[in-house]
């Protein structure tokens, strides 16, 4: 049996009363490691730069973000399954990572975090002197 939705010309109470995100999602994240550090790729569709909050507390990296569907001016939504979404995810970071030098960028709904390893813990080649 097909699901049907009644559409009226008056906004429903559900549409008008929601102003804050009700659901918190854990964004999917890919993590890659190299000799230089780690890179996290988090999918955050619809999140603008000003809706993103990244912070390190102790050895925990916290990603919090809010996506909001903007309705064009002059249009009144009659029904909306999702009008805004809250993302939240935390990661415990290793002591070998340099949390003071995290590089973050947001591109096409993907957050890219590069966290370098501390310089003294990176692999290095030792030169041998001949006397």
Secondary structure as a PSIPRED ss2 file (coil, helix, strand):
# PSIPRED VFORMAT (PSIPRED V4.0)

   1 X C   1.000  0.000  0.000
   2 X C   1.000  0.000  0.000
   3 X C   1.000  0.000  0.000
   4 X C   1.000  0.000  0.000
   5 X C   1.000  0.000  0.000
   6 X C   1.000  0.000  0.000
   7 X C   1.000  0.000  0.000
   8 X C   1.000  0.000  0.000
   9 X C   1.000  0.000  0.000
  10 X C   1.000  0.000  0.000
  11 X C   1.000  0.000  0.000
  12 X C   1.000  0.000  0.000
  13 X H   0.000  1.000  0.000
  14 X H   0.000  1.000  0.000
  15 X H   0.000  1.000  0.000
  16 X H   0.000  1.000  0.000
  17 X H   0.000  1.000  0.000
  18 X C   1.000  0.000  0.000
  19 X C   1.000  0.000  0.000
  20 X C   1.000  0.000  0.000
  21 X C   1.000  0.000  0.000
  22 X C   1.000  0.000  0.000
  23 X C   1.000  0.000  0.000
  24 X E   0.000  0.000  1.000
  25 X E   0.000  0.000  1.000
  26 X C   1.000  0.000  0.000
  27 X C   1.000  0.000  0.000
  28 X C   1.000  0.000  0.000
  29 X E   0.000  0.000  1.000
  30 X E   0.000  0.000  1.000
  31 X E   0.000  0.000  1.000
  32 X E   0.000  0.000  1.000
  33 X E   0.000  0.000  1.000
  34 X C   1.000  0.000  0.000
  35 X C   1.000  0.000  0.000
  36 X C   1.000  0.000  0.000
  37 X E   0.000  0.000  1.000
  38 X E   0.000  0.000  1.000
  39 X E   0.000  0.000  1.000
  40 X E   0.000  0.000  1.000
  41 X E   0.000  0.000  1.000
  42 X E   0.000  0.000  1.000
  43 X E   0.000  0.000  1.000
  44 X C   1.000  0.000  0.000
  45 X C   1.000  0.000  0.000
  46 X C   1.000  0.000  0.000
  47 X E   0.000  0.000  1.000
  48 X E   0.000  0.000  1.000
  49 X E   0.000  0.000  1.000
  50 X E   0.000  0.000  1.000
  51 X E   0.000  0.000  1.000
  52 X E   0.000  0.000  1.000
  53 X E   0.000  0.000  1.000
  54 X E   0.000  0.000  1.000
  55 X E   0.000  0.000  1.000
  56 X E   0.000  0.000  1.000
  57 X E   0.000  0.000  1.000
  58 X C   1.000  0.000  0.000
  59 X C   1.000  0.000  0.000
  60 X E   0.000  0.000  1.000
  61 X E   0.000  0.000  1.000
  62 X E   0.000  0.000  1.000
  63 X E   0.000  0.000  1.000
  64 X E   0.000  0.000  1.000
  65 X E   0.000  0.000  1.000
  66 X E   0.000  0.000  1.000
  67 X E   0.000  0.000  1.000
  68 X E   0.000  0.000  1.000
  69 X C   1.000  0.000  0.000
  70 X C   1.000  0.000  0.000
  71 X C   1.000  0.000  0.000
  72 X C   1.000  0.000  0.000
  73 X C   1.000  0.000  0.000
  74 X C   1.000  0.000  0.000
  75 X C   1.000  0.000  0.000
  76 X C   1.000  0.000  0.000
  77 X C   1.000  0.000  0.000
  78 X C   1.000  0.000  0.000
  79 X C   1.000  0.000  0.000
  80 X C   1.000  0.000  0.000
  81 X C   1.000  0.000  0.000
  82 X C   1.000  0.000  0.000
  83 X C   1.000  0.000  0.000
  84 X E   0.000  0.000  1.000
  85 X E   0.000  0.000  1.000
  86 X E   0.000  0.000  1.000
  87 X E   0.000  0.000  1.000
  88 X E   0.000  0.000  1.000
  89 X E   0.000  0.000  1.000
  90 X E   0.000  0.000  1.000
  91 X E   0.000  0.000  1.000
  92 X E   0.000  0.000  1.000
  93 X C   1.000  0.000  0.000
  94 X C   1.000  0.000  0.000
  95 X C   1.000  0.000  0.000
  96 X C   1.000  0.000  0.000
  97 X E   0.000  0.000  1.000
  98 X C   1.000  0.000  0.000
  99 X H   0.000  1.000  0.000
 100 X H   0.000  1.000  0.000
 101 X H   0.000  1.000  0.000
 102 X C   1.000  0.000  0.000
 103 X E   0.000  0.000  1.000
 104 X E   0.000  0.000  1.000
 105 X E   0.000  0.000  1.000
 106 X E   0.000  0.000  1.000
 107 X E   0.000  0.000  1.000
 108 X C   1.000  0.000  0.000
 109 X C   1.000  0.000  0.000
 110 X E   0.000  0.000  1.000
 111 X E   0.000  0.000  1.000
 112 X E   0.000  0.000  1.000
 113 X E   0.000  0.000  1.000
 114 X E   0.000  0.000  1.000
 115 X E   0.000  0.000  1.000
 116 X E   0.000  0.000  1.000
 117 X E   0.000  0.000  1.000
 118 X C   1.000  0.000  0.000
 119 X H   0.000  1.000  0.000
 120 X H   0.000  1.000  0.000
 121 X H   0.000  1.000  0.000
 122 X C   1.000  0.000  0.000
 123 X C   1.000  0.000  0.000
 124 X C   1.000  0.000  0.000
 125 X C   1.000  0.000  0.000
 126 X C   1.000  0.000  0.000
 127 X C   1.000  0.000  0.000
 128 X C   1.000  0.000  0.000
 129 X C   1.000  0.000  0.000
 130 X C   1.000  0.000  0.000
 131 X C   1.000  0.000  0.000
